[in-house]
Amino acid sequence: MNLSYEKEMDTEIIPKELKNAKLLVTGASGLIGSVLTEYLLKENAQYQMGVKLILLVRNREDLLSKLGNRIGKENIQIIQGDICCLPEITDDIDYIIHGASITASSMMIEHPVQVIKTNLKGTANILEFAKKKSVKGVVYLSTMEVYGFTEEEKLLTEEQVQYLNPLELRSSYPESKRMCENLCVSYASEFHIPVKIIRLAQTFGRGVKADDTRVFAQFARCVRDGKDIEIMTDGRSKRMYLDTEDAVRAILTVLLKGKTGEVYNAANKETYCSIREMAEMVASEISEGKIKVYVGVGKENVKKFPPAHKLMLDVSKLEELGWRPETGLREMYLEMIEGWQ
């Protein structure tokens, strides 16, 4: 099995508008935050962009392990703290990318109050901070889960939010993300904060940790370990996905080109498939037929997962800003697994 995959690194990822800017990134030790940070540091070194990064993290050591010898440069400052009790940041800030959130499905069931408080209090703190610092731009990282659940296969524009049961424990995540979106547009309207929102499809690829508990990482570990894939549900849910590097470009595009108070979908429409179809692709193409797929083997744990749904996101609004995804589903898996070796 040859998992080698080479992709040309995007060498124009930092727009010139960010030259010599000070950028606050929350959730910088998370998947998207760490990949974003790595890219910005690389561009700084290669093109002398002079971007200063202020990185808010829950676990400093986690970020240090990901970035290695890139830490310690004069253009980076790591602040360890809780987004719900924002540490003092004395620097003037030009831009904010707010990605701090709890995304583990188990937390949504076992600690839903913590999930809600982290989203709401954290976002309120960041928006107040943005108002105090008179920033040039903020982008809030939201999720495709705010759309709720529908069995109808149709493209969903940013205005077509579907039903979501507020009495389900797992709704703690998407309901609080919805409220955060409303908080963003409210601050934009009332206080003229230049905040934009990006709704990301489930994002993976380079940078995913080998112990990640989400389904795409579980499938990849099966390939690595030579074990059959066992799907807990019936695998009917269908959605789009997004590569980590494509997500970084989308975030920067919305930050600098998006309109204040607007929301933008970010997904690769070519990746639309069911959980079962994705598992079968992994088994046949990534493992080269060495493992099999078994469906519906954990129905007793079904409450941990969202109801069966179909989420097709219309990304034309983001594409109008000049963004296009570059990496498909197969390549996302190859990058992820190669990063573990």
N, C-alpha and C positions, 0 to 999 in steps of 0.2 A: 504493500500500500504506500503510494507516494503522495504525501500531503504537502509537498512543497508548493508554495504559491507566492509569486512575486507581483507586487503592484507598485507602480510608479507613485512616489510620494508627491502630493500636490504642493508645488512650490510657490503658489500664489494664494495661500489660504488666508493670510492677513491682509485685508484691504488697507489701502494707504491712509484711510481716515483714522486708523488706529495708531499711526506713527506717534511715538512719544506719549501715548495715552496711559492713564492709570486705570486698570481694570480689576474689579472685585468679582471673584468667582466663588459662589457658595456651593457646597457639596463637591469641592474640588478633588476629594479622594474617591468619589464614586466613579462609575464606569465612564459616563460622558464627561464629567468634570476633569478626570485625569487624562483622558485622550485629548481633550481641548487644551489642557495645560501643556501637555507634551508638544503639541503642534505649535502653540504660541511661543514656547521656549525655543523650538527649533528655528522658527522664522526669525526670532530675535537674533539668534546666533548667526544665521546665514545672511540676513539682509540688514542687520543693525537697525531694526525697527524701533528700538527703544521703548517697547511696551513694558510697563511695570505691572506685575501680577501680584495681587493681594489675594491669597487663597484661604478661605475659611473652611476648616475641616473639623470633623469630630475626632479623627484619629491621625495625628501627625505622622506616626510611624508607618501607617498604611500608605500614605502618599509618598513618604521618603523611599519606601521599598519599590514603588512603581517608577519613580523618576530617577533614582540612583544619583549619579554624579552630576546631574543637571541642577541639583539643589546647591545652595550656597552662593549663587550668582547675585550680583547687586540688583538685578531686575526682578527678584522674587522675594515675597514675604509670606510665610506661613503662619496663620493664626489658628490655634486650636481652641474650639469653643462650641457652644450650643446655639443654634440659630434662634431658639426660643428665648435666649437671654444674650442678645448680641454683644460680643465683646467690643470694647472701645477701639475705634479705628480713626486715627487722627489725620491720616492722609486725605487730601482732596481726591475725589474719585470722579472719573469721566464716564465710565460705563460699568454696568452691573449685569452679570449673567447669574440668575438665581436658579440653581438646580438642586438645592438641598431638600431632600424628601425621604420618606421611608417607603421602599418599593417592594419589600418581601411580602408575598401573599400570606405567609403564616402570621406575620405581625398584624395584618388587617383583620384577622380572625381572633388572635390571642390578645392583642393590645390595640384595639381600634381607637380608644381614646387618645393614646399616645400618637397614633398616626394622624388623627384629626388635629390635635394641638400643634404638632410639629408643622403641618402644612399651614394652618391658619395663623398661628402666632409668628411663625418664621417669616411668612410672606408679609404680614403686617409690619413686622420689624424692618424688613428690607425696604418696603415702600416708604416708611417714615424716614429711614436713613437716606433714601434717594431724594426725598423732599428736602431734608436738611442740607445735603451736599450739592443740590442743584445740578444733578448729573445730566449728561447729554443723552443718555439712552439706557433703558433697562429691557432685558428680555426674560420673560418668565417661562420656564420649561414645564409645560403641562403634558397631558397624556391623551392618547386616543381613547382611553377608558372613560373619559367624560361623556362620550357619545352614548353610553348605555348599551342596551342590547336589542338587536332586531334580527329577525330571521329573513328579512327581505334583502335580496342582493341588489343593492343600488349604490351608486356613488354618493357619498355624504359630503356636502359642502360644510363650511365652518358654522353655518347657521342651523343645520339640521340635526340638533341634538335629540337623541331618542330617550325612551323610557329607562329609568333607573330606580329600583326599589330602595327607598331610604331606610326600610326596616331590616334589610340584609346587613349583617355585620361587615361583610366584605365591601359594602358600599362606603365604608369609612374612607377609603382612599379616593375613589372617583368623585364622591359627593364633596369632599373637602377640596379636591382640586377644582371642581366647578366653582365653589365659593371663592377660592383664591383667584380664579379668572375674573369673577365679578368684582373682587376687591381691586384688582389691577385696573379694570376699565373705570371703576369708581374714582380711583386716585387720578387716573388720566383726565377724567372729566372735571372733578372738583378742584384738584390741585395742579393740574397741567403737568403731571409727571409723564415724561416721554417713554411710557412702558408699552411693550408689545408682547404678544403671547405666541408661543409655538407649541402645537400639539404633536408630539412625537409618536410615531408608531413604535412597537416594541423594537428596541435597538440592541444590536449585538454585532460582534466581529472582533477585530483586534482590541485587546484591552480587557476582555472578559476574564475574570478570575476562574481558575480551575475548580473552585469549590462553590461557584455560583449555583443557586438552587432553582433558577428558572428553567423552563422546559427546554429551551434551545441548548443550554449547557448540559442538561441531563442527557439529551440525545448525543451530544458531542462526546461526553464521557463514555457512553456506551461504545462508540467507535474506538476511542482510545484504549478501553479496557477489553474490547472484544466481547461485550455482553449484548444480549438481545434488548431491544427497546420495548418497554412496557408502558403503555399509555393508560393513565388512571381513569380517564373519561372515555366517551365514545369517539373522541377525536373529531367531532363534526365542526367545531368552531373554526371559522375562517377569518383571516385578517392579513394585513400587510405588515412588512418588516422594514427595517432601516439599518444600514451599515453605520458603525460608529463614526467613521471618517466623513461619510455623507451627512451625518447628523451635525457634526462640527461645522461644516460649511453652511448648512441650513441655518444654524443658530446665528452665525456671524452675519449671514445675509439678512435675516430678520432684524437683528440688532441695528444694522446700519442702513438698511433700505426699507424696512417695514414701516407702516404708518402707525402713529400713536393710537392706542386703544383698539388695535386690530388683532385678529388671531389668524394664524397660518397653519395649515396641515403640513406635516412632513412625513413622507413615506415613499417607498419604491413600489409603484403599482405593479411592476413585473414580479414581485414576490408574493402576490396574493395567493393563498392556499390554505387548506385546512391543516389542523394539527396532524391528522393522520397522513395527509399527503406529504407534509414536511418530513415526518418520521420515515416514510417510505423512500423519499428522496435521499435522506441521510443513509439509510440502510443500503440502498442500491448503488448510489454514486459516491458517497464519501467513504463508506466501508467496503465498497466494491463487492457487495453481495455477501459479505462474511457474517453479517448479523441479520436477525429477523425482527418483525414488528408484531407485538401482541396488544390488542385493544380491549379497554374496559376491564382492567384487572384490579382496580382499586375503587370501586364505586362507593365503598363505605366512607371514603375520604372526599367525596365529591363537593362538600361544602367549602373546601379550601379553594375551589376553582370557580371562576365566573360561569354563569349559565352559558349554554351553547348560543353562539351568536355569529353574525356575519358583519364585518366592518371593512367597507371599501371606502377609503378616503380620497376625496377629490383634492389633488395637490396643484391644480392649475393656478391658484392664487399665488402660491410660493414660486411656481415656475415663471410667472410673470415678472418676478424680481430677478430672474436670470439663473436660478438654481436648477440643477438637474442631478439626480442620483447617478452614481457611477458603478456601484458594486451590487451584484446579484446575490441571491440566497446561497448558492453553492460556494461562491467565493467568500462570503461571510463566514461560513463554517470552516473553510480551509484556513482562513486567517486566524480564527479563534483557536483552532486546535494546534496550529503551528506555533502560536504564542505560548502554548503550554509545554512545548518540547525544549 
